[in-house]
Amino acid sequence: MTFPSSSKAFARSTCELPDITRDWLYSTAWKMRYRTAFSESGFGVHPKVTSFTMHQETHTQAGKVMRDLNALGQTYARSEGPWDYQWTGVAGTKVCKPGYHRYGAAIDFTRFDWGSGHYVDTAVHGKEKRRYLRRRYLAVIAVCRKHFGTVLHCYNDPDGSHWNHIHADRGRKAVAADWDYQTDTTIIQWAARDLAGITDMAIDGDFGPQTRQGLATLRKRFGAEKVDPTASSANFLAWLDLISRHGMADKDAGTYKSG
């Protein structure tokens, strides 16, 4: 099977790298577990460590997500920190189906676990009533976006299949924010709602007047009036770092400032 060109599949010219099979991400101690079912409460069931085959760059980028989530747990744990990252739930990587999964260029995350009851279950926590769990899910989304250009989730679900997992692929660079792109707009909308307290914010990927106001509020709260997330990848990474820190620590926007 011919791998698609880098302009279509990856942000970098690394398509010549091979597929690899691993049961860990970033650290051999941070295992992957396959979600096999759902509990009566709707949580994913991940009974054992599982190896997955994927393109080498996907493994590298996913590993960076786990590295950053561990760092967040070390410094910005909501309570009883530090939290040491433990394992990752996965629903699939290289699968014979349309899209980037066909080439091992995508990964579906189902759980992020720091141990001692501190985790994100992607089938439940995105629309959880408890705000601190929605904030933690948002932190995960922001970290995923740092390393993958496309991030689909319960609020960015074009085909109705992503309510229970986070899909990440490299079909688009981890570049400056683009408000015509739902991956980026939903992150800002979610942050405006759950970090800045704009409780009626619609998370629909439409960058309209309400979202513009939400962005303006976040700029002020973050002290980031001069940091335009659409101007450069570095600027957007700064915003994603702010969002992930606030979300992980369960803090209101403005607790941590830009720069």
Secondary structure, DSSP 8 states (H G I E B T S, - for coil): -----HHHH-SSS-TTS-EEEESBSSSTTSEEEE--EE-TTS-EE--SB--EEEEHHHHHHHHHHHHHHHHHHHHS-SSS------EEEEEESS-SSSSGGGGT-EEEEEEEE-STT-EEETTTGGG-SSHHHHHHHHHHHHHHHHH-SEEEBTTB-TTS--TT-EEEE-SS-S-S--TTSHHHHHHHHHHHHHTT--TT---SS---HHHHHHHHHHHHHHT-TT--TTT-HHHHHHHHHHHHHHHHHT--TTSS---
